[in-house]
Amino acid sequence: MSDGDDKVVSQGRAGSLLGRFPCRLDPKRRITIPATFRNRMGNPTYVYVLPDLNRLNCLNIFPPDELEARLDKLRASALTDKRVSEFVTWVGSISETLDVDSQGRIRICDTLLNRIGVKRDLALIGAFNRIQVWAEESAPAEQEAFEKFADAAREIGF
């Protein structure tokens, strides 16, 4: 694989982002999105980066189509519902739209990287429709996560 991808990624349905990749900020504090993920996202020229709404120590990288579909749902409601409007304003203020360079690199602002405790090493984890960004030391351990979620997966028929 290219980009130093040293992990085999599970083959999911087209567009599914699956797998876990170690990553390191380069000297300019850029992240290289693995080629496998870029290909699954359709090689976008830009992506959206938002803090995870359920975990304080995680960011999400969304492909344009995925986030724009979510935004379409909010746009109409934001004009008439004050709570939705405030949510849209808040999310817009803590999020970024980032260009992806020809080598697949993005530069997430220091405010967001500091929010999740990134110093240098990260874990990029495919979460089906988005990429989760974790400080390596905060990323969920695979065995612990398996044990935690195995029963829930069986209950929902996964």
C-alpha positions as CSV (number, residue, x, y, z in Angstrom):
1,M,0.0,0.0,0.0
2,S,1.1,3.6,-0.4
3,D,1.5,6.4,2.1
4,G,3.2,4.0,4.5
5,D,-0.1,2.2,5.1
6,D,1.1,-0.7,7.2
7,K,-2.2,-2.2,8.0
8,V,-4.5,-4.3,5.9
9,V,-8.0,-2.8,5.9
10,S,-11.1,-4.9,5.9
11,Q,-12.9,-4.8,2.6
12,G,-16.3,-3.4,3.3
13,R,-19.0,-2.2,0.9
14,A,-17.9,0.6,-1.4
15,G,-17.4,3.8,0.5
16,S,-17.1,2.2,4.0
17,L,-14.2,3.5,6.0
18,L,-12.8,0.6,8.0
19,G,-9.5,-0.1,9.7
20,R,-7.0,1.5,12.1
21,F,-3.9,3.3,11.1
22,P,-1.1,4.8,13.2
23,C,-0.2,8.3,12.1
24,R,2.3,11.0,13.1
25,L,2.1,14.7,12.6
26,D,4.7,15.9,10.2
27,P,7.0,18.8,11.0
28,K,4.3,21.2,9.7
29,R,1.7,19.4,11.9
30,R,-0.1,17.9,9.0
31,I,-1.9,14.5,9.0
32,T,-1.7,12.2,5.9
33,I,-5.0,10.5,5.4
34,P,-4.2,6.9,4.3
35,A,-4.7,6.2,0.6
36,T,-7.1,3.5,1.5
37,F,-9.4,6.0,3.3
38,R,-9.0,8.6,0.5
39,N,-10.0,6.1,-2.1
40,R,-13.0,5.0,-0.2
41,M,-14.1,8.7,0.2
42,G,-13.7,9.2,-3.6
43,N,-10.4,11.2,-3.3
44,P,-12.0,14.4,-2.1
45,T,-10.3,17.7,-2.5
46,Y,-11.6,18.8,0.9
47,V,-13.0,17.3,4.0
48,Y,-14.8,18.5,7.1
49,V,-13.3,18.1,10.6
50,L,-15.6,18.3,13.7
51,P,-15.2,17.4,17.3
52,D,-17.1,14.2,18.2
53,L,-20.3,15.1,19.9
54,N,-20.2,12.0,22.1
55,R,-16.5,11.9,23.1
56,L,-14.4,14.9,24.2
57,N,-11.1,13.3,23.1
58,C,-12.0,12.5,19.5
59,L,-12.4,14.4,16.2
60,N,-14.2,13.2,13.1
61,I,-13.1,13.7,9.5
62,F,-16.2,13.6,7.2
63,P,-16.1,13.2,3.4
64,P,-18.0,16.1,1.8
65,D,-21.0,14.0,0.7
66,E,-21.6,12.6,4.2
67,L,-21.5,15.9,6.1
68,E,-23.4,17.8,3.4
69,A,-26.3,15.3,3.6
70,R,-26.4,15.9,7.4
71,L,-26.3,19.7,6.9
72,D,-29.2,19.5,4.4
73,K,-31.3,18.1,7.2
74,L,-30.4,21.0,9.5
75,R,-30.7,23.9,7.0
76,A,-34.5,24.1,6.8
77,S,-35.0,23.6,10.5
78,A,-32.4,26.2,11.5
79,L,-34.4,28.9,9.9
80,T,-37.4,28.3,12.2
81,D,-36.1,26.4,15.3
82,K,-34.0,28.5,17.6
83,R,-32.4,25.4,19.3
84,V,-31.4,24.0,15.9
85,S,-30.1,27.4,14.8
86,E,-27.9,27.7,18.0
87,F,-26.6,24.1,17.4
88,V,-25.7,25.0,13.8
89,T,-23.9,28.1,14.9
90,W,-22.0,26.2,17.6
91,V,-21.0,23.4,15.3
92,G,-19.9,25.8,12.6
93,S,-17.7,27.7,15.1
94,I,-15.8,24.6,16.3
95,S,-15.4,22.9,12.9
96,E,-13.2,23.2,9.9
97,T,-13.3,22.7,6.2
98,L,-9.9,21.6,5.1
99,D,-8.3,21.2,1.6
100,V,-6.7,17.9,1.0
101,D,-3.4,18.4,-0.8
102,S,-2.1,16.2,-3.7
103,Q,-0.4,13.8,-1.2
104,G,-3.5,13.4,1.0
105,R,-2.4,15.8,3.8
106,I,-4.6,18.1,5.9
107,R,-3.7,20.6,8.6
108,I,-6.1,20.5,11.5
109,C,-5.9,23.6,13.6
110,D,-4.0,23.4,16.9
111,T,-7.1,24.2,18.9
112,L,-8.8,21.0,17.7
113,L,-5.6,18.9,18.0
114,N,-5.1,20.3,21.6
115,R,-8.7,19.5,22.4
116,I,-8.0,15.8,21.9
117,G,-4.6,15.9,23.5
118,V,-2.5,15.3,20.3
119,K,1.2,15.9,20.7
120,R,2.6,13.9,17.8
121,D,1.2,10.4,17.5
122,L,-2.4,9.7,16.4
123,A,-4.7,6.8,15.6
124,L,-7.0,7.2,12.6
125,I,-9.9,4.8,12.9
126,G,-12.5,4.1,10.2
127,A,-16.0,4.4,11.6
128,F,-17.9,3.4,8.5
129,N,-19.0,6.9,7.3
130,R,-16.2,9.0,8.8
131,I,-12.6,8.8,10.2
132,Q,-12.1,9.2,13.9
133,V,-8.9,11.0,15.0
134,W,-7.5,10.1,18.4
135,A,-4.4,10.9,20.3
136,E,-2.6,7.5,20.1
137,E,-2.6,7.2,23.9
138,S,-6.4,7.9,24.1
139,A,-7.5,5.7,21.3
140,P,-9.7,2.7,22.3
141,A,-7.7,-0.5,22.8
142,E,-8.9,-3.1,20.3
143,Q,-9.3,-5.9,22.8
144,E,-11.1,-3.8,25.4
145,A,-13.4,-2.5,22.8
146,F,-14.2,-6.0,21.5
147,E,-15.0,-7.2,25.0
148,K,-17.1,-4.1,25.7
149,F,-19.2,-4.3,22.5
150,A,-19.4,-8.0,21.6
151,D,-22.6,-8.5,23.6
152,A,-24.2,-5.3,22.2
153,A,-23.3,-6.4,18.7
154,R,-25.0,-9.8,19.2
155,E,-28.1,-8.1,20.6
156,I,-28.6,-5.9,17.5
157,G,-27.9,-8.8,15.2
158,F,-24.6,-7.5,13.9
